[in-house]
Amino acid sequence: MLRFLRWSLLSVLFLAVVAFGGTEPISFSVVQVLVFCIAILWSVSLKNAKAANGRIPLGLPGLLLCFLLLQITRLPSWLVGGFKGALHPGASSGYGTLSISFYETRAFFLLVLTYVIVFYLSIVLFDGCGKRKQLVYALLGLATVEAFYGLVQYFTGWRYIFTPPRPYAMASGTFVNPNNYAGLLGMTVPFALGCFFYQFEEFRRELKERYEQTVGGLQQSAFWLFLAIVLFAAIFFSRSRMGILATTLAVGLVFVLGILKARERARLLLWGITFILTSVVFVVWLGVSPVLTRFETLGREYSAQGTGRLDIWKDTLQLVQQNFWLGSGGGTFPIAYTGVQTSFLDRVVNHAHNDYLEVVSELGVPAALLFFGTVVFLAGRLVAHFDRVPGFDKAVVLGVVGSLSAYLAHSLADFNTYIPANGMLLAMVLGMGYAVLHPRPGSERWK
């Protein structure tokens, strides 16, 4: 049963990625129903519930879900006005909600509930080093398919995902927006590098014990490094500037952490230099001019008035000031933004292109600090416990730390948190990291 549930969860993630990143409400509603069904099937087993007793973190996810429910709870108008300083729709009947749109926040609650369930399932279904290895390999397999599909799109000019033509002549895989595509790949590249570091350490150990059996280990190390280069190249040709910068930061962090913790630092440093040089040669050989042109327009984009992300951020700061403590309601940014909009007046602005500002404007500063602070805290704990983690979990730690770093950096100029497929991947990554820090007694880690 557990094996069936594990592969079902991976299949659901694959479905979310293939279905335009889960951005189509109808297709993602199917994904949500499947996630809920997997959770129900797991929970009906008393044995599973006992095994997970005491290991499931209920605090932060529970607080976040309760807060979203509070935002859509009908409260007396005098109480809503006291909290918000203004009455929201529905207050004329004597009752109102903290959210400016009940239906948008309800849909956002279901989205966050899906993320939370995926987070929990990642902890309990992939419990043990061997099972986490399966998860990492599955994620890298999915990323490889997306990467090659994106490269084919870029070099052939294929402007279709399935049937609808894409508005971008860039690598975007099954995503409509190449920035979201880069966000997905950016969170998976560190796992390829984590596998490389793990395999290299295994190769070094086998070299001392059984020299004749080390050729396979060296080949596997080279394979993981090559895969990381291919994934990075796909991100590069998505032309997502923040995706490229965020992934570069994550790759650098993984290499620094891996080299500092390794015994053969000189050789790993040589491999790191090889990775950098090979990546540069690879992308230059494929053609780098269109990507560099995107970076050349960066200064003009941010200096122009009313035509860039900077203008949206300025307007969003006004929303933050108006809804500092409790936010305007989860998922209500497109509605709330119209009240402060001074740029892109002929368009509908659906996102702030900055996860930090958008989450703060919708949920308030305390809830946003709690969420992003927890992500940073988890990454920090994994770094601190790296030396005590055995076996393949070292690769998992490197991958999770790099993945979370890529997510946090990319969030400065994009909205991956609001892309369902990327949000589910983030939930899986957080679940893996938590499971490494809180292993179940008797699991593979303790054997």
Secondary structure by P-SEA (a helix, b strand, c coil): caaaaaaaaaaaaaaaaaccccccaaaaaaaaaaaaaaaaaaaacaaaaaaacccccccaaaaaaaaaaaaaccccaaaaaaacccccccccccbbbccccaaaaaaaaaaaaaaaaaaaaaacccccaaaaaaaaaaaaaaaaaaaaaaaaaaaacccccccccccccccccccccaaaaaaaaaacaaaaaaaaaaaaaaaaaaaacccccaaaaaaaaaaaaaaaaaaaaaaaacccaaaaaaaaaaaaaaaaaaaaaccaaaaaaaaaaaaaaaaaaaaaaaccaaaaaaaaaaaaaaacccccaaaaaaaaaaaaaacccccccccaaaaaaaacccccccccccccccaaaaaaaaccaaaaaaaaaaaaaaaaaaaaaccccccaaaaaaaaaaaaaaaaaaaaccccccccaaaaaaaaaaaaaaaaaacccccccccc
